[in-house]
Amino acid sequence: MDKLIPDPPLDTPLEDAIRADDQIKTREAIKRALDFYLSPDPVKPRQPSTMFLIQPNIDTESLLAHACESLASANTLTGNFADQLGRPERNTALAIQQIIMLAELAVNRALDRVDPQN
């Protein structure tokens, strides 16, 4: 019986070298992927910016007073801005103003607890 399909040619040393190089690259890629997902580097704690830094020894009353003044200013600015807007945008600005007012009330209550006015 005659064979219609010839045998495939034997691998040459060059083809073996290319195939071995491809296997090495594939193994390295697999190792990098597994290391990335299974052994991540420990996350470094985030260092806050020191451009604007609050003194560590400042008292709570001063912090609350400053926060209260800042919220009062934001409340006024938002109210003035809302007056210049049309209906849908005005409602959004007034909602933001209400959130600021609620935060201001909370800070005022905390300030009253720190330094009661008796």
Number of C-alpha atoms within 10 A of each C-alpha: 3 4 6 6 6 6 7 6 6 7 8 8 9 9 11 11 11 11 12 12 12 12 12 12 12 12 12 12 12 12 11 13 12 12 12 11 9 9 10 9 9 6 6 6 6 6 6 8 7 7 6 7 8 9 7 6 6 9 9 13 15 11 13 19 15 13 17 20 14 13 21 18 13 17 20 14 12 19 17 13 15 20 12 10 13 9 11 8 13 17 13 13 19 18 14 17 22 15 14 20 18 13 16 21 15 13 20 17 13 16 20 13 11 12 10 9 7 3
